[in-house]
Amino acid sequence: VPTSNSGGSASNSGGNSTPDKWETLWRQMYNELLHYKSEHSDCNVPKRYTANPQLGAWVATQRKQYRLLRQKKPSHLSPKRVQDLESVGFIWIIRDH
Protein backbone atom coordinates (compact mmCIF):
# COMPACT_ATOMS: atom_id res chain seq x y z
CA VAL A 1 0.00 0.00 0.00
CA PRO A 2 1.60 3.32 -1.07
CA THR A 3 2.07 5.94 1.59
CA SER A 4 2.75 9.62 1.30
CA ASN A 5 5.44 11.48 3.19
CA SER A 6 4.66 14.76 1.46
CA GLY A 7 2.57 16.27 4.20
CA GLY A 8 -0.69 14.61 3.27
CA SER A 9 -1.65 17.05 0.56
CA ALA A 10 -4.28 15.64 -1.77
CA SER A 11 -2.84 17.74 -4.59
CA ASN A 12 0.25 15.54 -4.64
CA SER A 13 -1.72 12.57 -5.92
CA GLY A 14 -3.59 11.92 -9.11
CA GLY A 15 -0.95 12.92 -11.63
CA ASN A 16 -2.66 16.11 -12.80
CA SER A 17 -1.27 18.46 -10.14
CA THR A 18 2.14 18.89 -11.76
CA PRO A 19 0.87 20.03 -15.19
CA ASP A 20 -1.58 22.37 -13.47
CA LYS A 21 1.19 23.73 -11.27
CA TRP A 22 3.46 24.38 -14.25
CA GLU A 23 0.63 25.99 -16.21
CA THR A 24 -0.12 28.26 -13.27
CA LEU A 25 3.55 29.24 -12.97
CA TRP A 26 3.76 29.84 -16.73
CA ARG A 27 0.68 32.07 -16.59
CA GLN A 28 2.14 34.04 -13.68
CA MET A 29 5.30 34.74 -15.64
CA TYR A 30 3.28 35.57 -18.75
CA ASN A 31 1.38 38.14 -16.69
CA GLU A 32 4.68 39.59 -15.49
CA LEU A 33 5.71 39.86 -19.15
CA LEU A 34 2.49 41.78 -19.87
CA HIS A 35 3.34 44.13 -17.00
CA TYR A 36 6.84 44.61 -18.43
CA LYS A 37 5.33 45.38 -21.83
CA SER A 38 2.98 47.97 -20.34
CA GLU A 39 6.01 49.78 -18.90
CA HIS A 40 8.49 49.31 -21.78
CA SER A 41 6.22 49.01 -24.87
CA ASP A 42 7.91 45.75 -25.91
CA CYS A 43 8.54 42.20 -24.70
CA ASN A 44 12.32 42.34 -25.06
CA VAL A 45 13.20 41.59 -21.46
CA PRO A 46 16.98 41.43 -21.02
CA LYS A 47 18.30 38.04 -19.97
CA ARG A 48 19.86 39.73 -16.94
CA TYR A 49 16.98 42.03 -16.03
CA THR A 50 17.95 43.33 -12.58
CA ALA A 51 14.44 44.56 -11.72
CA ASN A 52 13.08 41.02 -12.17
CA PRO A 53 15.78 38.39 -12.78
CA GLN A 54 13.19 35.62 -12.84
CA LEU A 55 11.38 37.27 -15.75
CA GLY A 56 14.60 37.67 -17.72
CA ALA A 57 15.42 34.00 -17.23
CA TRP A 58 11.86 32.96 -18.11
CA VAL A 59 11.92 34.92 -21.38
CA ALA A 60 15.27 33.34 -22.29
CA THR A 61 13.78 29.91 -21.53
CA GLN A 62 10.78 30.58 -23.80
CA ARG A 63 13.16 31.40 -26.64
CA LYS A 64 15.19 28.25 -25.97
CA GLN A 65 12.04 26.12 -25.90
CA TYR A 66 10.92 27.71 -29.17
CA ARG A 67 14.23 26.80 -30.81
CA LEU A 68 13.76 23.20 -29.66
CA LEU A 69 10.21 23.20 -31.02
CA ARG A 70 11.40 24.49 -34.40
CA GLN A 71 14.06 21.77 -34.47
CA LYS A 72 11.31 19.19 -33.83
CA LYS A 73 12.86 18.31 -30.49
CA PRO A 74 10.96 17.87 -27.22
CA SER A 75 9.76 21.23 -25.91
CA HIS A 76 7.49 22.45 -23.14
CA LEU A 77 6.23 25.22 -25.40
CA SER A 78 2.75 24.37 -26.64
CA PRO A 79 1.15 25.90 -29.74
CA LYS A 80 -1.20 27.79 -27.40
CA ARG A 81 1.74 29.33 -25.55
CA VAL A 82 3.40 30.29 -28.84
CA GLN A 83 0.14 31.93 -29.90
CA ASP A 84 -0.23 33.75 -26.56
CA LEU A 85 3.32 35.10 -26.74
CA GLU A 86 3.06 36.11 -30.39
CA SER A 87 -0.26 37.88 -29.74
CA VAL A 88 1.52 40.35 -27.46
CA GLY A 89 4.43 40.97 -29.81
CA PHE A 90 6.96 38.53 -28.39
CA ILE A 91 10.06 38.34 -30.59
CA TRP A 92 11.60 34.87 -30.75
CA ILE A 93 15.02 35.70 -32.16
CA ILE A 94 16.89 38.67 -30.75
CA ARG A 95 19.92 39.73 -32.72
CA ASP A 96 22.71 41.64 -31.01
CA HIS A 97 23.51 44.91 -32.73
C-alpha positions as CSV (number, residue, x, y, z in Angstrom):
1,V,0.0,0.0,0.0
2,P,1.6,3.3,-1.1
3,T,2.1,5.9,1.6
4,S,2.7,9.6,1.3
5,N,5.4,11.5,3.2
6,S,4.7,14.8,1.5
7,G,2.6,16.3,4.2
8,G,-0.7,14.6,3.3
9,S,-1.6,17.1,0.6
10,A,-4.3,15.6,-1.8
11,S,-2.8,17.7,-4.6
12,N,0.2,15.5,-4.6
13,S,-1.7,12.6,-5.9
14,G,-3.6,11.9,-9.1
15,G,-0.9,12.9,-11.6
16,N,-2.7,16.1,-12.8
17,S,-1.3,18.5,-10.1
18,T,2.1,18.9,-11.8
19,P,0.9,20.0,-15.2
20,D,-1.6,22.4,-13.5
21,K,1.2,23.7,-11.3
22,W,3.5,24.4,-14.3
23,E,0.6,26.0,-16.2
24,T,-0.1,28.3,-13.3
25,L,3.6,29.2,-13.0
26,W,3.8,29.8,-16.7
27,R,0.7,32.1,-16.6
28,Q,2.1,34.0,-13.7
29,M,5.3,34.7,-15.6
30,Y,3.3,35.6,-18.8
31,N,1.4,38.1,-16.7
32,E,4.7,39.6,-15.5
33,L,5.7,39.9,-19.1
34,L,2.5,41.8,-19.9
35,H,3.3,44.1,-17.0
36,Y,6.8,44.6,-18.4
37,K,5.3,45.4,-21.8
38,S,3.0,48.0,-20.3
39,E,6.0,49.8,-18.9
40,H,8.5,49.3,-21.8
41,S,6.2,49.0,-24.9
42,D,7.9,45.8,-25.9
43,C,8.5,42.2,-24.7
44,N,12.3,42.3,-25.1
45,V,13.2,41.6,-21.5
46,P,17.0,41.4,-21.0
47,K,18.3,38.0,-20.0
48,R,19.9,39.7,-16.9
49,Y,17.0,42.0,-16.0
50,T,17.9,43.3,-12.6
51,A,14.4,44.6,-11.7
52,N,13.1,41.0,-12.2
53,P,15.8,38.4,-12.8
54,Q,13.2,35.6,-12.8
55,L,11.4,37.3,-15.7
56,G,14.6,37.7,-17.7
57,A,15.4,34.0,-17.2
58,W,11.9,33.0,-18.1
59,V,11.9,34.9,-21.4
60,A,15.3,33.3,-22.3
61,T,13.8,29.9,-21.5
62,Q,10.8,30.6,-23.8
63,R,13.2,31.4,-26.6
64,K,15.2,28.3,-26.0
65,Q,12.0,26.1,-25.9
66,Y,10.9,27.7,-29.2
67,R,14.2,26.8,-30.8
68,L,13.8,23.2,-29.7
69,L,10.2,23.2,-31.0
70,R,11.4,24.5,-34.4
71,Q,14.1,21.8,-34.5
72,K,11.3,19.2,-33.8
73,K,12.9,18.3,-30.5
74,P,11.0,17.9,-27.2
75,S,9.8,21.2,-25.9
76,H,7.5,22.5,-23.1
77,L,6.2,25.2,-25.4
78,S,2.7,24.4,-26.6
79,P,1.1,25.9,-29.7
80,K,-1.2,27.8,-27.4
81,R,1.7,29.3,-25.5
82,V,3.4,30.3,-28.8
83,Q,0.1,31.9,-29.9
84,D,-0.2,33.7,-26.6
85,L,3.3,35.1,-26.7
86,E,3.1,36.1,-30.4
87,S,-0.3,37.9,-29.7
88,V,1.5,40.4,-27.5
89,G,4.4,41.0,-29.8
90,F,7.0,38.5,-28.4
91,I,10.1,38.3,-30.6
92,W,11.6,34.9,-30.7
93,I,15.0,35.7,-32.2
94,I,16.9,38.7,-30.8
95,R,19.9,39.7,-32.7
96,D,22.7,41.6,-31.0
97,H,23.5,44.9,-32.7
